[in-house]
Amino acid sequence: MDDTDRELISLLRADARTSVVLLAKKLRVARATVQNRMAKLEADGTIVGYTVRLRPEVEEHRIRALTSIGVEGNHGESVRRELRGHPNVVALHTTNGRWDMIAELRADTLEAFDRVLNGIRNIQGISNTETSILLSTRKI
């Protein structure tokens, strides 16, 4: 991947619906070059898809939070497996440092969020959690 590919990806991140003609103009290359680069980036798995971003208040699950998770001993794989299948866990990251994982959680209401969080805290192998509810988003 070269600088042109990185700039193309940056432009697509800002607006994936930008026309190939406009992308070519912004990149100062031919339209066919943009099409070929996009096809190559898709074929090699660099670009895995295009998506729609919604304003947070429009989304179905309005309560969003990050939960830091401590895992007991060798329970890491079983905890990951349980969390990957959980309908309210939208992202799961392993980390270094004090916490073993960070889960992004979503729920419709605070009451539903409380039930989700209590359920996660009861998963076999989870020793400790710390949760921060996300209040606003400045950049997507």
MIDOKE-638122 format. One record per residue (C-alpha): residue number from 0; x, y, z. Coordinates in Angstrom, 2 decimals, decimal comma, m for minus. Layout:
+-----+---------+---------+---------+
:   n :      c1 :      c2 :      c3 :
+-----+---------+---------+---------+
: NUM :       X :       Y :       Z :
...
+-----+---------+---------+---------+
***
This chain:
+-----+---------+---------+---------+
:   n :      c1 :      c2 :      c3 :
+-----+---------+---------+---------+
:   0 :    0,00 :    0,00 :    0,00 :
:   1 :    1,41 :    3,38 :   m1,00 :
:   2 :    0,49 :    6,99 :   m0,20 :
:   3 :   m2,16 :    7,10 :   m2,94 :
:   4 :   m3,88 :    4,02 :   m1,48 :
:   5 :   m3,79 :    5,54 :    2,01 :
:   6 :   m5,23 :    8,82 :    0,71 :
:   7 :   m7,93 :    6,91 :   m1,18 :
:   8 :   m8,87 :    5,02 :    1,97 :
:   9 :   m8,98 :    8,29 :    3,90 :
:  10 :  m11,35 :    9,81 :    1,34 :
:  11 :  m13,56 :    6,69 :    1,42 :
:  12 :  m13,65 :    6,79 :    5,22 :
:  13 :  m14,90 :   10,37 :    5,05 :
:  14 :  m17,57 :    9,48 :    2,48 :
:  15 :  m17,69 :    6,02 :    0,91 :
:  16 :  m20,30 :    7,26 :   m1,57 :
:  17 :  m17,91 :    9,72 :   m3,22 :
:  18 :  m17,96 :    9,12 :   m6,97 :
:  19 :  m14,95 :    7,58 :   m8,65 :
:  20 :  m14,67 :   10,70 :  m10,82 :
:  21 :  m14,46 :   12,96 :   m7,75 :
:  22 :  m12,01 :   10,60 :   m6,03 :
:  23 :   m9,80 :   10,66 :   m9,13 :
:  24 :   m9,91 :   14,45 :   m9,19 :
:  25 :   m8,98 :   14,73 :   m5,49 :
:  26 :   m6,18 :   12,18 :   m5,88 :
:  27 :   m4,98 :   13,75 :   m9,16 :
:  28 :   m5,06 :   10,41 :  m10,99 :
:  29 :   m7,13 :    8,84 :  m13,76 :
:  30 :  m10,59 :    7,41 :  m13,05 :
:  31 :   m9,39 :    3,97 :  m14,14 :
:  32 :   m6,55 :    4,18 :  m11,62 :
:  33 :   m9,03 :    4,76 :   m8,78 :
:  34 :  m11,24 :    1,89 :   m9,97 :
:  35 :   m8,25 :   m0,45 :  m10,24 :
:  36 :   m6,91 :    0,52 :   m6,82 :
:  37 :  m10,32 :    0,08 :   m5,20 :
:  38 :  m10,71 :   m3,34 :   m6,84 :
:  39 :   m7,22 :   m4,37 :   m5,66 :
:  40 :   m7,88 :   m3,15 :   m2,10 :
:  41 :  m11,15 :   m5,09 :   m2,05 :
:  42 :   m9,60 :   m8,23 :   m3,57 :
:  43 :   m6,70 :   m8,36 :   m1,10 :
:  44 :   m9,05 :   m7,83 :    1,85 :
:  45 :   m7,83 :   m4,36 :    2,83 :
:  46 :  m11,31 :   m2,97 :    2,17 :
:  47 :  m13,81 :   m5,49 :    3,52 :
:  48 :  m16,97 :   m3,48 :    2,97 :
:  49 :  m18,74 :   m0,16 :    2,91 :
:  50 :  m21,18 :    0,93 :    5,55 :
:  51 :  m23,66 :    3,56 :    6,66 :
:  52 :  m22,94 :    5,68 :    9,72 :
:  53 :  m25,94 :    6,92 :   11,69 :
:  54 :  m26,21 :    9,72 :   14,19 :
:  55 :  m26,05 :    8,08 :   17,64 :
:  56 :  m29,53 :    9,31 :   18,59 :
:  57 :  m31,03 :    7,55 :   15,56 :
:  58 :  m29,61 :    4,15 :   16,43 :
:  59 :  m31,81 :    1,52 :   18,01 :
:  60 :  m29,49 :    0,86 :   20,97 :
:  61 :  m29,10 :    4,30 :   22,49 :
:  62 :  m27,12 :    3,38 :   25,61 :
:  63 :  m23,46 :    2,74 :   24,71 :
:  64 :  m20,64 :    1,85 :   27,07 :
:  65 :  m17,13 :    0,48 :   27,25 :
:  66 :  m16,58 :   m2,26 :   29,81 :
:  67 :  m13,05 :   m3,17 :   30,87 :
:  68 :  m12,90 :   m6,83 :   31,87 :
:  69 :  m10,48 :   m8,76 :   34,05 :
:  70 :  m10,29 :  m12,50 :   33,39 :
:  71 :   m9,34 :  m15,17 :   35,93 :
:  72 :   m6,46 :  m17,48 :   35,10 :
:  73 :   m6,84 :  m19,42 :   31,87 :
:  74 :  m10,52 :  m18,57 :   31,22 :
:  75 :   m9,69 :  m16,08 :   28,44 :
:  76 :  m10,90 :  m18,19 :   25,51 :
:  77 :  m14,16 :  m19,27 :   27,18 :
:  78 :  m14,92 :  m15,65 :   28,20 :
:  79 :  m14,18 :  m14,42 :   24,64 :
:  80 :  m16,42 :  m17,13 :   23,19 :
:  81 :  m19,28 :  m16,19 :   25,53 :
:  82 :  m18,94 :  m12,46 :   24,82 :
:  83 :  m18,65 :  m12,92 :   21,03 :
:  84 :  m22,07 :  m14,56 :   21,03 :
:  85 :  m23,69 :  m11,94 :   23,25 :
:  86 :  m26,24 :   m9,79 :   21,33 :
:  87 :  m25,39 :   m6,59 :   23,22 :
:  88 :  m21,63 :   m6,82 :   22,67 :
:  89 :  m20,88 :   m4,97 :   19,43 :
:  90 :  m17,07 :   m5,04 :   19,67 :
:  91 :  m14,58 :   m6,99 :   21,73 :
:  92 :  m10,90 :   m6,14 :   22,08 :
:  93 :   m8,12 :   m7,93 :   23,92 :
:  94 :   m5,73 :   m5,55 :   25,65 :
:  95 :   m2,56 :   m5,42 :   27,67 :
:  96 :   m2,12 :   m3,84 :   31,08 :
:  97 :   m4,58 :   m3,94 :   33,95 :
:  98 :   m7,54 :   m5,22 :   31,91 :
:  99 :   m7,63 :   m8,29 :   29,68 :
: 100 :  m10,49 :   m7,20 :   27,40 :
: 101 :  m12,65 :   m4,23 :   26,55 :
: 102 :  m16,21 :   m4,79 :   25,34 :
: 103 :  m18,37 :   m2,17 :   23,65 :
: 104 :  m21,93 :   m2,67 :   24,88 :
: 105 :  m25,23 :   m1,34 :   23,59 :
: 106 :  m28,73 :   m1,43 :   25,03 :
: 107 :  m32,05 :    0,33 :   24,53 :
: 108 :  m32,58 :    1,64 :   28,06 :
: 109 :  m30,65 :    2,02 :   31,30 :
: 110 :  m32,69 :   m0,81 :   32,80 :
: 111 :  m31,78 :   m3,10 :   29,90 :
: 112 :  m28,17 :   m2,00 :   30,18 :
: 113 :  m28,17 :   m2,88 :   33,88 :
: 114 :  m29,43 :   m6,40 :   33,05 :
: 115 :  m26,79 :   m6,80 :   30,32 :
: 116 :  m23,98 :   m5,65 :   32,59 :
: 117 :  m25,10 :   m7,91 :   35,44 :
: 118 :  m25,26 :  m10,85 :   33,05 :
: 119 :  m21,75 :  m10,17 :   31,79 :
: 120 :  m20,39 :   m9,84 :   35,32 :
: 121 :  m21,78 :  m13,32 :   36,07 :
: 122 :  m19,94 :  m15,03 :   33,20 :
: 123 :  m17,70 :  m17,78 :   34,55 :
: 124 :  m14,08 :  m16,58 :   34,48 :
: 125 :  m14,71 :  m12,83 :   34,73 :
: 126 :  m13,06 :  m11,54 :   37,89 :
: 127 :  m13,70 :   m7,80 :   37,67 :
: 128 :  m15,22 :   m5,13 :   35,43 :
: 129 :  m15,21 :   m1,37 :   35,14 :
: 130 :  m17,73 :    0,38 :   32,90 :
: 131 :  m17,92 :    3,84 :   31,39 :
: 132 :  m21,14 :    4,92 :   29,69 :
: 133 :  m20,43 :    6,91 :   26,52 :
: 134 :  m22,22 :   10,24 :   26,72 :
: 135 :  m21,41 :   11,82 :   23,36 :
: 136 :  m19,37 :   11,19 :   20,25 :
: 137 :  m17,26 :   13,93 :   18,67 :
: 138 :  m15,82 :   12,08 :   15,70 :
: 139 :  m16,95 :    9,04 :   13,75 :
+-----+---------+---------+---------+
***
